[in-house]
Amino acid sequence: MQIKWYGHAAFRITSESGLSIITDPYTPENIGYDPITETADIVIVSSDDDDAHCRSDLIQGAPIVVNALQVSQLDGRSQTVKNIPISAVEAMEIENHPLHTPGQNGMYRFEVDGISIAHMGDVGNPLNEEQTMFFKDVDILLALAGDMFTIALDELKRVIDVAQPKIVIPMHFRTLTYVPRNLFWIESFLSHFDDEQVDFLFGHETTLTTDDIPESTRVLVMDYARGC
């Protein structure tokens, strides 16, 4: 399985068979990261009303679009698309959002090549027990690491300690490219971990198999893609 980080909350996960999934695509001119020019078979969005997380219309290849919020409201809270099981749990943006009325969104997880992946959507408040346990023992957690406008970092660390994901990939933090300038830099997130727990990829794409999944939680810091 290949994982590529475009920036913000957008990733491309490609299976060994070539099936591709893009998560939470953004509006490039508003966020600051490059337009996503690659195709996808499936696009998963955490909501349909946040242009930093829902721009499935910008993804080429006529993908099947899955709205995680809608999946969270289905009986069973799950949906299978192209043999990929996708489940979701409902969440909310930060209660005192300074830019707009806070909206609902979905946190979601799916499995590719025997590796489970969870995406935190755009949750902005402390997680209840159900939401926390939704991430229990996931192999890869795509974690909101910018604090401002999303889950607070001390609460995120609590969730990680309880859920015990094997690999945490931070996303949605401030970079030199990110336009709004309203998130924390990655150092704030990393300060919650021992140096020995943190790996730096120094690139925007990596390949993982089930053999690469560690026994205990590690953080993998990726760079964002240029020329997507």
N, C-alpha and C positions, 0 to 999 in steps of 0.2 A: 504494500500500500504506500502511495506517495501522499505527502501532505505539503501543501504550498500555502503560505500566508500572503495575501494581497495587501493587508493592512486593515486596521479597525477590527471588525468582527467577521471579515470575509476570508474564507479558506476554500481551497479546492482539494478534495480528497479523491484520489484515483485508485481504483482497485487493480489487482493483478490482471484482471480480464479487460481492463480499459474503461470500465464504467466510471463516470466522473460525477461528483456532487460538489456544488458550490453553496456555501452558507452565507446568509445575511449580506448580500451585495449592497454596496453603498452608491451614493451619488458623488462621482469623482470631484466635481467642482466645489461641492460643499464641504467635503471631507479632506481633500488634498492628496489622496493617493491616486495612482494612475488608473485610467479606465481598464476594466477587465475585458480583454479581447478574446479569451479562450472560451470554448464551448463547454456545455455541461449536459449531461443526461437528466440530472435532477437538480433543482434549486430548492433549498429549504430556507424560508424566511421566518423570523421570530414574530413578525406582525405584518400588517399590510398598510400601515399608516405612518411609518417612520422612514424617511428617505435615507437615513444612515444604515438601515438594516433590511430594506424591503425591495430594492430595485431589481427584481427578477426580470423586468422588461428590458434591461440593458444586457442581459446574457444571451449570447448567440447559441444556435443549435437546437431551437425549439424544445427546450427542456420541459419536463413535467415539474410544475411548481407546487410545493407543499408548504402550506401555512401552518406553522407549529401551533399557533394559538388555536386554530380550528381543530387540529388533531387533538389538542388537550381537552377539547369539549366533546369529542366523540365518545361513544360507549367503548370502553376498553382503552381509551386514550392512546390508540396506536393505529398505524396504517402501514401497509406494505406496498412499496413502489419498486418495480423492476427487481423484485426479490430482496429488496433492502427493507428490513423492518425498522420503522421510525415510531418512536413514542415521545410523548410530550407532557409537560405539566404547566399549568397556567401560572403566570407571574405578573408583576406590575412594575412600571417605572418608578423612579424615586418620587415619594409623595409630594415633596415641595419643589418639583421641577421648575426652574426659573424661566424656562423658555416656552413651555406650553402645558396644557392640562395633561397630567400623567395618563398614559394609556396602558392597556393590557398587552402582554406579549407571551410567547411560549418559550420555555426552555426545553431542549430536545436532545434525544440521543438516538444513535443508530449503530449498526454493526457492518463493518467491511472487512473481508478477509479474516474473519475470526477475531477482529479487534473492535472493541466497543468504544465509541466516541460520543462525548456529551458536549453540548454547546449551551452556554448560560444565557443566550438571548440578550435581553437588555434589562435584566432584573435590577431594581434599585433599592430594595428594602431587605431587612433580615429575612432569612428563609425559615419557614416553619418546618416541622419534623418531616412531613410528607415531601416537601420540596428538597430538603437536605438529603433524605434517603433515596430520592430519585437518582442521585449521583453515586450511590454506594458502589464501591469496587469497580467503577468504570476504568477502562484501560487508559483513556486519554480524556482529560478535561480541558476544554477550551475556555479559559477563565477570564472574567472581566477584571482587569488589573489596574484600572485607572482611577478608582475610588470616586472621584467627583461625577455626579449624575448616575452612577451605578452603585452596586453593592459596596459597602465600606470594606476596607482591606482587613480590618480585624475580624469582621463577620465572615469574609471570604476565607480567611485562615481557619476559622472555626469549622466552616463547612468542609474544607479540605481535610482537617484533622479527623472529622467524624466519618466522612465518606471514603477517605483513603484512596483516591484515584492513584493510578500507578505513574502516570506522566501528566504533569500540569503544563500546558502551553499558554502563557499569558497573551492576552489580546486587549484591544480597546484601551490602550494607554497612550500617553503623549509621546510623540516623536517629532523630529524636526520638520516632517512633512505635514503632520496633522494640523489642519487649518484653525479649528475653533480655539485651541490653546486652553482648554478647560479641564484637562485631565492631568493626573500625576504622571511623572516620569517613572520608568520601570524600577528605579532604585527603591522607591517606596514599597512596592510589592515585594521585591527581593529581600528587603530588610526583615521580613517575617520568616526567613529560612536561613539555615546554616549554609555557609559557602559550599560545603561538601555536597549539598543537595542540589546544586544548581549547575546545569550544563549550558554552554553557549554554542549555538549552531554556527554562527557567523555566516549565515545564508538564509534564503527564504524558502527552501524546499528540502525535504528529507524523505528517505524511504525507511519504513518500519515493517517488521514482521512480528509474529507472536513471540519469536525468540528474543526480540529486543525489549520486551516489556519487563521492567524491573520488578523485584518483589515488594519494594516499598516506594513511597512517593518520591519522585524527583521532578524538578522543574527544568523544562527545556525552553530556553529563550531563543526565538527565531527573529530574523530580520524580515522586513517587508519587501515585496517584489517591486522591481522597477521595470517598466516596459511590459506590463501584464499581457 
